[in-house]
């Protein structure tokens, strides 16, 4: 996502008028989670500023009779109880999770990656919590991906499937981080949502760094599932990989189309753009001889 993320944390990139990190915090709160721990880098004070009270801005908005915007800004610090902890160096997702251990304590907890936006009637973390209450053990959100895309995900090996309370879950027996299509044990990828029990701490401690010097959560989960129950929930809802340039653009368009304020004008614009593109493609170019062909 460079150069956009050179100075601005990726988590603060806006999608349909709201930063990525806010979608994650709101999903956690909507799932009944009261305390959200944000693991941030030292220079990422923008995240703290976004969720902090700003009485001067609130007063200005109310003075200008922008009541809805004032209420929106005032509500940000109240979404959940926020705690911040710093990861001094980017040493991998498992290392980032372990930074929060002093605040988490010895209880089950959820992990949300903010560059994955979930849109669903029931929050995906809430779906994981319900599955955890039914199955016990740790639970990760999984979904089938195209064969050529397995190299972009942590992929799970399935040891059995079951359905309970209208939810389909699988027992995970092995995980592979970003395998080649030939080495992938399945096409079920992990999608940035985890419900983890305390044994994960020991698994992280026993996980060595990869070739890039990072400790991967997928590798820690691979150790965990050898000794503890680990399940994959085939979650319901839409997902957007907003950490990828195309996925980020897709998230902006599709989520904006769900906003009543933007739906109609944006829909008209897309239709007009489509017509304009089709007309442009159909026009002949005098600079090309009649026998020339353009490949796409």
Secondary structure, 3 states (H helix, E strand, C coil): CCCCCCCCCHHHCEECCEEHHHHHHHHHHHCCCCEEEEEECCCCHHHHHHHCCCHHHHHHHHHCCCHHHHHHHHHHHHCCEEEEEECCCCCCHHHHHHHCHHHHCCCCEEEECCCEEEECCCCHHHHHHHHHHHHCCEEEEEEECCHHHHHHCEEEEEEEEEEECCEEEEEEEEEEECCCCCCCCCCEEEEEEEEECCHHHHHHHCCCCCCCCCCCHHHHHHHHCCCCCEEEEECCCEEEECCCHHHHHHHHHHHHCCCCCCHHHHHHHHHHHHHHHHHHHHCCCCCCCCCCCCCC
